[in-house]
Amino acid sequence: MTATVPQPRAAPPPPEASAPFRAGGSRSAGGGLAARAEAALARARDHLLGLQHPDGWWKAELETNVTMDAEDLLLRHYLGILDGQLAGESARWIRSNQRPDGTWGTFHGSPPDLSTTVEAYVALRLAGDDAEAEHMRRAAAWVRDRGGVESARVFTRIWMAVVGRWNWDELPVIPPEIMFLPAAGPLSIYHFGCWARQTVVALAVVMSHRPARPLPFGIDELRRPAGWTPGGAPAAGGGEALCRNRPERVRGAGRPFAALDRALHRYERLPRWFAPRRVLRAAALRRAERWIVRRQEADGLWGGIQPPVVYSIIALTLLGYSLDHPVIRAALEGLDGFTIHDEKGRRLEACQSPVWDTALAVIALVDAGVDPAAPAIAAAARWLVGEEVRVAGDWAVRRPRLPPGGWAFEFANDYYPDIDDTAEVILALRRAAAVEGADEACRRGVAWTLGMRSRDGGWGAFDADNDSPLVASLPFCDFGEVTDPPSADVTAHVLEMIAQEPESPRTVIEGAAAWLSREQEADGSWFGRWGVNHVYGTGAAVPALVAAGAAPEDPAIRRAVAWLEAHQNADGGWGEDLRSYVDAAWRGRGESTASQTAWALLALLAAGEQDSGAVRRGVEWLVSAQTPDGTWDEQWFTGTGFPWDFSINYHLYRLVWPVTALGRYVSRRPLGRGGGRPGGARLGGGP
């Protein structure tokens, strides 16, 4: 992968954007609806082609919530570089997301979230908003009613400590000596998911120094009133038991870890002149420093995601790195590359998704009838080949003899290629006409993916066998997933990919299919780890099982079809609210969205339901909901970083998935990715 990271810029539509659609068999797809679907597909295809960067990639906004912007202001305050104009632009964006009751949430239509509201409020104060302003009074009153900043999550209180408004003694301890724990031990940093691992190492440095640059104001108005008792609506984030990939806390683990935390606090209170502690701490900090610096990516960031970036910047400045040090300067410039300025204000993306977006766009366009050798497809394929990861990252701790390969999610994230992206990139490259190096890259990617299979036969996103049940019991793990066990959606994408690769062992394909069959819910759906939720999991699993050889009449496929038909909205579309992660009543329920309707259609089409009423109604919804410029409006968040805790609105999802679904409907090609292998075992042994 090249060290230079391209940045988005406006691009004119490629020359072939208006090329005629090559439909295959569309006359049999249902009369007038087929013609309208074909016209909608052509508009969407041209819109998607027009979004391609001249270098061959696609990247749309990855929208999250205002904690990104609030924490950016807090970081800049701590570093002493907060600019008034910048703060004002960020504040405008934060204010625009405030609800009438004074709160902020974590996704469109979400319940109010205490920690998000605390961080947004403090950021607005930092930007100059008066605590007595009506919108600020509403926010502070709501926070107090819900238990104040004292009830916020640990990470919010860590930020308050960094800006001098919380006592470090009242936070859990993460000692940098964690760096000495062996990789095979039960609490090694390598038992954390990669996103948590990078954050924990940097936080260990920060918490050992206990920095504080006090805000120019107090936050007493956010503190819990005397005599407060729990009441009102529960804080967002309850109902953990339904979050499939959140490891259940080990029975009885809370008390030992609480005791461990007390012991660590006592260790932190040892005098700094106490020789054993001084020597051990200094060695641990040196090891953490080397670990952090070594993992800085070509774009100046860490892991391509916001949390490890901001904490790594603070950690390194505490270790003596000046703001003009090349490492820090590159990091701050990298954060600027995550920044969007428009009429809504200034906001940060938590991450960027060019490799993922480009792979999905290639698959969609070929499904839409674009020639696999067209310039747009060839340019994308060449760019994807150039993004192959050829170095060993943290995944090699568990797989030391596995040669590197695969693709990451971002422009530059060589230490953390991910299995989901790798599967989709290989599917895309196999659909495109051959370009130089593509076959070799795919072969390496397939081999790497096969080597990353977990012991139970499934695949996680970044690591193999990253499923420790202990780490989630640590006192600071109160936000999001901290491990990376196999999930149905990632395993399904891998299965769909390896099923078309001639060198894939049949035993591995059958094992993955059996894993998916075991993971099917009793109601016929599959859980979605990285997309919302059962509609996403089912939309991934059914095409994968069919590609692996399952017949449309297989009982597992029929149960999935029945579940999708039962959850189709009256308007013909499908939707699922993020609350399905914490409340089973929301499974498959929610306002219709373009991306979720497309996922349902992909499953139904793979199951042989091209002429069913459910498919016709779903296609009708997509055609009718299309905007004049060829895309779809989608305010609802249909992606996740952490189910329920951290949600994502991928702005390309509203376009790329409907193009794929409409393309397969119009062409009568249910899979469109090279097909699968015949002779698959019957999968009806599921629940």
Residue, then its C-alpha position, 0 to 999 in steps of 0.5 A: m500500500t502506498a504511503t500517500v493517502p489520497q483525499p476526496r475531491a469533486a469528480p465529474p461523471p465518468p464517460e460511461a455513466s450514460a452508457p446503455f444498461r445491459a439487461g438480461g431477461s428483464r422482460s420476464a421480471g414483471g411487466g411495468l414494474a420491470a421497466r420502472a425498476e430498470a429506469a430507476l436502476a439506470r438513474a441510480r447507476d449513473h448517480l453512483l458512477g458520478l461519485q467515483h473519485p478520478d483515482g478510482w475509489w468511492k468514499a461517502e460520509l460515515e456519520t456517527n454522533v456529536t461525541m466525535d466533535a465534542e471530544d475534538l474540542l476537548l482534545r484541542h483545549y487540552l493541547g492548547i490549540l483550540d481556535g475560536q472560529l473552529a470551535g464556533e463551527s463545531a458548536r453549530w453542528i453540535r447545536s443542530n443535533q440537539r433535541p427539543d428536550g435538550t438532549w443528544g442521542t447516538f443515532h437518528g431517532s434514538p432515545p436520549d443518551l446521558s454521556t453524549t449529552v454531557e460531552a455535547y454540553v461541555a463542548l458548547r460551554l467551551a465554544g462560548d455558549d452561556a450556561e443560562a441559555e435556554h438550550m443549555r438549561r434544558a440539557a443540564a436539567w435533563v442530565r441532573d435528573r438522570g443522575g448527573v455526570e456521576s452516572a456517565r460512562v467511564f470514558t466520559r468521566i475520563w474526558m472530564a478528568v483530562v479537562g480538570r473536572w473529575n477526580w482521577d482517583e474516582l476512575p478505574v485504573i489501567p496501568p501501563e504495566i499491562m504491556f508486560l502481560p504475555a500474549a497467551g495470558p488471560l488479560s493480555i492486550y491481545h485479548f482485546g478487539c483491535w479497536a479496544r487494544q489500541t485505545v487501552v494501550a494509549l489510555a494506560v499511558v494517559m491514566s498513569h500521568r493523570p493529566a489535567r488542563p482545567l476548563p475555564f468554567g465549572i460543571d457543577e450544574l451537571r452534577r447529581p443533586a443531593g438526595w438524588t434517587p434513580g427515576g425517570a427513563p432509564a439511561a440508554g444502553g440497558g438490556e445488554a443481554l440481547c447484544r449477541n457479541r457482547p460477552e456475558r460477564v463471567r459468573g462471580a467475576g465482578r467481585p474479583f475485578a473490583a478487588l483488583d481495581r482496589a489493589l491497582h489504586r493502592y499500587e498507583r498511590l505508592p510513592r514515585w520514589f519507591a524504586p520497584r514501582r519507579v523502575l517497572r513503571a518507566a519500563a512499561l511506559r517505554r514499551a507502550e511508547r514504542w508500541i504506539v509509535r510503531r502502529q502509527e499509520a501512513d495517514g498519521l492516525w492509529g487504526g483509522i478510528q477516532p478513539p485510539v487517535v485522540y488518546s495516542i496524541i495525549a499519551l505521546t505529548l505526556l511522554g514528551y512529544s512536542l506539538d511540532h514533533p513529526v508524529i504529533r504533527a502527522a496525527l493532527e493533520g490526519l484528524d483534519g483529513f477526517t473533518i467535513h466543513d459544509e453549511k451544517g458546520r464542522r464535524l468529524e468522521a469517526c472513521q472512513s470507509p473507502v475500501w469498503d465503499t469501493a468494493l461494494a460499488v464495484i459489485a453493485l455496478v456490475d450487477a447493474g449491467v456495467d461492463p466489467a471492463a468499463p473504465a470505471i470498473a478497471a480504475a476501481a480494480r487497479w486502486l483496490v489492488g494497490e490497497e492490498v496489505r502486505v505486512a504483518g499486523d497484530w493479527a499475527v500474534r495469534r497466527p505467526r506463520l500466516p503470510p500477510g494479505g487482505w485489505a483494510f477498511e480505510f485508506a491506510n491501516d496496514y496493521y489492521p486489515d479486516i476479514d469482512d473487507t477482504a471478502e468483499v474486495i475479492l468478490a469485487l475483483r473477481r467480478a471486474a475484468a482482470v487487471e494487473g496483479a489482481d489474481e495474485a492479490c486475491r489468492r493471497g487474500v483468500a489464503w490469509t482469510l482461510g488462515m484467520r478462521s477461528r477454532d469454531g469455524g466462523w470468522g471475526a472481523f480483525d482477529a482469530d479466536n478473539d473471544s475472551p469472556l474475561v476482558a469485558s468484566l474489567p471495570f472500565c469496559d462499560f461502553g461497546e464491544v471489547t472483543d471480536p468473536p466470529s459473527a454471522d455477517v462476517t462469516a457469511h461474506v467470507l463463505e460467499m467469497i470462498a464458495q467461488e474460489p476453486e482452491s477453497p477446501r470443501t471442508v472449510i466451506e461446509g464448516a462455515a455453512a454449518w456454523l451459519s446454520r447453527e447461528q440461525e435464530a429460532d425465528g429464522s433470522w440471523f443476528g447482524r454484528w456490523g449492520v442493523n440488525h437481523v435484516y442485515g444478518t439475514g441479508a448476508a447469510v441467505p446469499a452465502l448459504v445459497a452460494a455454498g450449495a444450499a437449495p432454495e427449498d432447504p428448511a433453513i432458507r425457507r425459515a429465513v424467507a418466512w421471517l422476512e415476509a413476516h417483517q415486511n412493512a405495509d409500504g413494501g419496504w423493510g426497516e429495523d430500528l437499532r433498538s432491536y439490539v436491546d429489545a427483541a420486540w424491535r427485531g425486523r421492525g422500523e421505518s422502511t429504509a433503502s439499504q435494509t429493503a435492499w438487504a431483504l431483497l438480496a436474501l429473497l432473490a437468492a432464495g429464488e423468490q424473484d416473482s414473489g409478492a414480497v419481492r415485487r412490493g419491495v422493488e416497488w418501494l425502492v422505485s417509488a422512494q427514489t429521489p429525482d437525482g437517482t439516490w435515496d434519502e436515509q436518515w436512519f442509521t443502519g450500520t454499527g461500530f458497537p451494536w447499540d452503543f455506537s451507530i453509523n450512517y454509511h451515506l453510500y449504503r442508501l445507494v450502493w445496496p439498492v443498486t445491487a438489489l435492483g440489478r439482480y432483480v432486473s437481470r434475474r441473476p440472484l447472486g451475481r458474484g460468480g455463483g456458488r458450488p453445486g452439491g452443498a449439504r442440506l442445512g436444515g439442521g438449524p433451530 
